[in-house]
Amino acid sequence: MRALELFAGTGGAALGLHRAGFEHVAAVERNAAAADTLRAAGFPAVAADVRSVDFAAWRAGVDLLWASPPCQPGSIAGKRLGAGDERDGWPVTLRAIDACRPTWFLAENVLGWSYHADRCGGDAVACPACDLARIQLALATRFAFSGTWLLDAADYGVPQNRRRLVVWGGPLPLADEGPTPTHAHPAAAEVRGLEPWITMGDAIGETLHRGTCERRLCYPCE
Ligand SMILES: C[S@@+](CC[C@H](N)C(=O)[O-])C[C@H]1O[C@@H](n2cnc3c(N)ncnc32)[C@H](O)[C@@H]1O
């Protein structure tokens, strides 16, 4: 299956898609060094601002449109200006859907998009959660089924607690709760019949041993 990826960064999601069997038609990223990294890893990087891209070239040729829009407009670490932030990547993402007509759509972002602003009053410009509701309505008119998930990457074997909002649309219904977790908090894993979360030490501990990191403090040794 073919994937078009927007806001591709240095390829974390690209690598996951590749491992899941997708072939990229393009991975759009405006940071030149990140685009070089994508290219070096074998992805067809397009080093450009997504807002300047003509998506018509990929019309009807995309099975999955994946987007990781900038998180700053929704993040609790920022001002949460939502649609009022000039970095907001949702409008161009919807434009790409209209131009490419992908079979499936998937976007990931910070949980902040699901939190209402104080006294938001239903204002989709000033409140990230109201804007998300507007985006969900827009997806509902473009796909037979759509929804959102709140997931933690650690529950799927990633050595990091990385909680994410996933927004999806497609021709078939997907499970309300998202993909079935494979891992859980160590205190609950056995009861639930799942693997315990993988720690950073499990994943890269050996590479941090003093023998290989002479000039740095070594966490396993500490
Ligand atoms: C959250 S990161 C993407 C991470 C990526 N999905 C991964 O798995 O590694 C968002 C990326 O969007 C890029 N970006 C932000 N605004 C952009 C724009 N208007 N056009 C193209 N890329 C943009 C940033 O440079 C950044 O690399």
The ligand as a Gaussian input file, in Angstrom:
#p B3LYP/6-31G(d) Opt

LIG

0 1
 C        6.131000      16.401000      15.193000
 S        7.365000      16.578000      13.976000
 C        7.137000      15.131000      13.003000
 C        7.726000      13.880000      13.579000
 C        7.671000      12.699000      12.637000
 N        6.297000      12.323000      12.345000
 C        8.414000      11.507000      13.212000
 O        7.798000      10.466000      13.464000
 O        9.640000      11.608000      13.395000
 C        6.703000      17.822000      12.928000
 C        7.569000      18.139000      11.741000
 O        6.850000      19.011000      10.888000
 C        7.761000      19.884000      10.253000
 N        6.987000      21.028000       9.790000
 C        6.373000      21.971000      10.535000
 N        5.700000      22.833000       9.765000
 C        5.883000      22.418000       8.483000
 C        5.430000      22.888000       7.214000
 N        4.647000      23.970000       7.119000
 N        5.807000      22.216000       6.116000
 C        6.585000      21.106000       6.191000
 N        7.058000      20.603000       7.363000
 C        6.709000      21.257000       8.484000
 C        8.787000      20.206000      11.329000
 O       10.010000      20.610000      10.755000
 C        8.873000      18.867000      12.071000
 O        9.943000      18.088000      11.580000

